[in-house]
């Protein structure tokens, strides 16, 4: 069997051990990244393909006559035409729950940076204001504690539950939203109620037609004054123009954003150009601890082993 990795640099920075892959398939070809025009040639004689974000469309899959298995190096499956794979008799697997510890840490990294005003105080120190102060500390930017605050979670899978557990450890009150437009139940509160009551809102829902622009101008208008919005889910869940307006008008206390509607933002993005102290934007790295990236590879190894043994594991098509 021959294996191909189409975009190894999206998961490896020279710090990942691939020996597990080599133990299940002896022959591998690693490509740093692959343009659409390069994909057909590269996968022509592959039995197994690993791809993170490179798109595998119907025309690619149909031309890869030896292809048996596509391993998506992520949970989301939108980069692979699943219907085309099914028609061609090609199995497709994904990886789940590999990044929970990393994402949870990043959520609270953003929350703590915003509540403790770390960007503002770091800038003050760099500008020499602490050095020139007549007191031992600077109190220019009021900071707050998490204990007693309400943490609202939208999307209560493994990530949402992991964030809730850490929020409880900080002494926060946890509320979970029902789906927008649905009656609350099973320990959840109405979507609008969560918006109105939460001091911090953390998003953990997938991007679907139903969740596109889930948080838009009407939702910002309902939010508690001074609330924080944390998005480590998908950029399209939040209307970025409405978010910027809420930040600039003072309706929103701050935002920590790890995802944008277009990634990489090669054509720019209003959130990147805003330069607001209460807005932190990180480059889609919530998932990307060394440990999480290694778990991705380890889980793919298990998916390949299961396929070779005729077992179903993480099958999405």
Secondary structure, DSSP 4 states (H G I P E B T S, - for coil): -EEEES-GGGT-SS----HHHHHH-SEEEE-S---HHHHHHHHTT-SEEEESSS-B-HHHHHH-TT--EEEESSS--TTB-HHHHHHHT-EEE---SSSHHHHHHHHHHHHHHHHTTHHHHHHHHHTTTTTT-SSSS--SS----STT-EEEEE--SHHHHHHHHHHHHTT-EEEEBPPTTS---TT-B-HHHHHHH-SEEEE-----TTTTT-B-HHHHHHSPTT-EEEE-S-GGGB-HHHHHHHHHHTSSSEEEE---SSSS-TT--HHHHS--TTEEE--S-TT--HHHHHHHHHHHHHHHHHHHTT---SB--
